[in-house]
């Protein structure tokens, strides 16, 4: 990760990129430290285990049921069929129909339906949004923890590279000394 002096002089863009990477890494570390001070990793599980979901209240179950029913093709087909039958029946019977044109009773029924289903659907969406927020927070915490682990692995690899480089440098130095000794013997 760290450029050697010879590579830095050979490629100035690599040094600039490395400096930018180091600055971004420092900002990320500062952000994680601040986040861990506010919320320690050990106390950050806002959701129960996936196998143990929180129990739903009666109102939440009703809102989910209404949203699932209203948001289905089955409901659309049934409601469309009922509206077509309503209009056809009223047109068929003409002036003696139960809801003559402009179908004021049908408009009233559809208004009632919209007035009661819209809040139920919004309640269901709000509950789902809260679950999504909790899942996103858990994902964020897992990503931060994984990033810390990856950073530790990078540091270990960097240490191993440095040790290997030192060993190779020492081997080259010893070989150079041996070559010098052999060249002096041959003279």
C-alpha positions in Angstrom: 0.0 0.0 0.0 2.7 2.4 0.9 4.8 3.5 -2.0 8.5 2.9 -1.8 10.8 6.0 -2.4 12.0 4.6 -5.7 8.4 4.0 -7.0 7.3 7.5 -5.8 10.0 9.2 -7.8 9.2 7.0 -10.8 5.5 7.7 -10.9 4.3 11.0 -9.4 0.6 10.2 -10.3 0.8 7.1 -8.1 2.0 9.3 -5.2 -0.8 11.7 -5.7 -3.4 8.9 -5.9 -1.9 7.3 -2.8 -2.1 10.6 -1.0 -5.8 11.0 -2.0 -6.5 7.4 -0.9 -4.8 8.0 2.4 -6.8 11.2 3.0 -10.0 9.4 2.2 -9.1 6.5 4.4 -8.4 9.0 7.3 -11.8 10.6 6.8 -13.4 7.2 6.8 -11.6 6.2 10.0 -12.7 9.4 11.7 -16.3 8.9 10.6 -16.3 5.3 12.0 -14.7 6.4 15.3 -17.4 9.1 15.7 -20.1 6.6 14.8 -18.8 4.0 17.3 -18.7 6.7 20.1 -22.4 7.4 19.5 -23.5 3.8 19.0 -21.1 1.1 20.2 -21.1 -2.0 18.0 -22.1 -4.3 20.8 -25.5 -2.5 21.4 -26.6 -2.0 17.8 -29.0 -4.7 17.0 -32.3 -2.8 16.7 -34.1 -5.7 15.0 -34.7 -9.1 16.6 -33.3 -12.1 14.8 -35.0 -12.8 11.4 -36.5 -16.0 12.8 -38.2 -14.1 15.6 -40.1 -11.2 14.0 -41.9 -8.7 16.4 -45.6 -9.6 16.8 -48.0 -7.5 14.8 -50.9 -5.7 16.4 -54.4 -6.3 15.2 -54.4 -2.9 13.4 -51.1 -3.7 11.7 -52.4 -7.1 10.5 -55.6 -5.4 9.3 -53.7 -2.7 7.4 -51.4 -5.3 5.8 -54.5 -7.4 4.8 -56.2 -4.3 3.2 -53.0 -3.3 1.4 -52.5 -6.9 0.1 -56.1 -7.1 -1.0 -56.4 -3.7 -2.6 -53.0 -4.1 -4.3 -53.8 -7.3 -6.1 -55.0 -8.0 -9.7 -57.8 -10.1 -8.2 -59.2 -7.0 -6.5 -58.8 -4.9 -9.7 -60.7 -7.5 -11.8 -63.5 -8.0 -9.3 -63.9 -4.2 -8.8 -63.8 -3.5 -12.5 -66.4 -6.3 -13.1 -68.7 -4.9 -10.4 -68.4 -1.4 -11.8 -69.2 -2.6 -15.3 -72.2 -4.6 -14.0 -73.4 -1.6 -12.0 -73.2 0.8 -14.9 -74.7 -1.8 -17.3 -77.6 -2.6 -15.0 -78.4 1.1 -14.5 -78.3 1.8 -18.2 -80.4 -1.4 -18.9 -83.2 -0.3 -16.6 -83.1 3.3 -17.8 -85.2 5.8 -15.9 -86.4 3.2 -13.3 -82.8 2.2 -12.3 -81.5 2.4 -8.7 -78.6 4.7 -9.7 -79.4 6.6 -13.0 -76.8 8.4 -14.9 -74.5 10.2 -13.7 -74.2 7.3 -11.2 -74.0 9.4 -8.0 -74.4 6.4 -5.7 -71.5 4.6 -7.5 -69.3 7.7 -7.0 -70.3 7.8 -3.3 -69.4 4.1 -2.8 -66.0 4.6 -4.6 -65.3 7.7 -2.5 -66.0 5.7 0.7 -63.8 2.9 -0.5 -60.9 5.4 -1.2 -61.4 7.2 2.0 -61.0 4.1 4.1 -58.5 2.1 2.1 -55.9 5.0 1.6 -55.1 5.4 5.3 -54.9 1.6 5.8 -52.5 1.3 2.9 -50.4 4.3 4.3 -50.2 2.6 7.7 -48.9 -0.6 6.1 -46.4 1.4 4.0 -45.2 3.3 7.1 -44.7 0.1 9.0 -42.8 -1.4 6.1 -40.7 1.8 5.8 -39.7 1.5 9.5 -38.7 -2.1 8.9 -36.7 -1.1 5.9 -34.9 1.7 7.9 -34.0 -0.9 10.6 -32.7 -3.3 8.0 -30.7 -0.5 6.4 -29.2 0.4 9.8 -28.3 -3.2 10.4 -26.7 -3.4 7.0 -24.7 -0.3 7.6 -23.4 -1.6 10.9 -22.4 -4.9 9.3 -20.7 -3.0 6.5 -18.8 -0.9 9.0 -17.7 -4.0 10.9 -16.7 -5.8 7.7 -14.8 -2.7 6.6 -12.9 -2.7 9.9 -12.0 -6.3 9.4 -10.9 -5.7 5.8 -8.7 -2.8 7.0 -7.1 -5.0 9.6 -6.4 -7.6 6.9 -4.9 -4.9 4.7 -2.6 -3.8 7.5 -1.5 -7.4 8.2 -0.7 -7.8 4.5 1.2 -4.6 4.4 3.2 -5.7 7.4 3.9 -9.0 5.7 5.0 -7.2 2.5 7.3 -5.0 4.5 8.9 -8.0 6.2 9.3 -9.7 2.9 10.8 -6.6 1.3 13.2 -6.3 4.2 14.1 -10.0 3.9 14.7 -9.6 0.1 16.7 -6.4 0.7 18.8 -8.3 3.2 19.3 -11.2 0.8 20.3 -8.8 -2.0 22.7 -7.1 0.4 24.3 -10.4 1.4 24.5 -11.6 -2.2 26.1 -8.3 -3.2 28.7 -8.8 -0.4 29.4 -12.3 -1.6 29.8 -11.0 -5.2 32.1 -8.3 -4.0 34.1 -10.9 -2.0 34.3 -13.2 -5.0 35.3 -10.4 -7.3 38.1 -9.4 -4.9 39.3 -13.0 -4.9 39.3 -13.2 -8.7 41.4 -10.0 -9.1 
